[in-house]
Amino acid sequence: MFDQMAKSIDAIMVAASDHTHAGVAVHAITLGKHAYVQKSLTHSVYESRLLSKLTEKYKMATQMDNQGNLFDW
């Protein structure tokens, strides 16, 4: 997707398998894309520090969230 559409994408949302979240976010950030990542953002302190350094270097915004369901009881 990035190879074909990178110039037309401003931001990404990562909601894939948990162990892939950081890798996809890192790749997007290095391409200059903002990243919205579902929980869990990282699986190690290394991944967390890497994302922090890259967001500062590339001036990209990141956000982590936990998508849940709201029930009307």
N, C-alpha and C positions, 0 to 999 in steps of 0.2 A: 504494500500500500504506500509506504513512504517513497519507494523508488518511483512510483507512477504519479503520485498526487501530492508530494511534499509541499510544493509551492502553493497549493490551494487549501492547505490545512493550517489553521491558526492554533488549535489546541487539540488535545486528545483526551479521551476518557478510557482508563484501563479497568476492565472488569473481567479479566481472564482468570486462569488458574492462579491461586495465591502466589506460588513460587515464581511466577513470571512478572509480577507487577513492577518490581524495581528495574529489571532489565529493559522492559518496554519503556518505562518512564525515562531512564537514562538515555536511551537511544533517541527518544523524542526531544528531550531537552537539548542534546547536542546538535539537533537539527533546528533548534530555535522555536520549539513548540511548547506551549504551556501544558501542564499535565494535571488532570483530575484523576486520582487513583482511589479505587475502592479499598477498604480495609482487607487485608493487611498491606501496608505500604512497603515494608521491608521485612526481611527475615534475619538480619544481622546488623550489628552496630556498624560494620564496614559499609553495607549498602546505605544505611541512613546517613552516614558521614559523606559518602560519595554524592548522594543526591543533594545534600546541603551545599557542598562545594560547587557542584555543577550549576545549581540554581543561582548562586551568587556570580559565578563566572559568566554564564550566558544571560543573566538578568531575566530569568523565566520564573513564572509563578507556579507553585504546586499546591495542591490541596488534597487531603485525604478525608474520606467520608465512609460511613457505614450505611449502605442503602438498606432500609428496613421497610416494614409494612406498618401502616396505621390502620387500626381497626376501630370501627364505630360500634361500641358495645351498647 
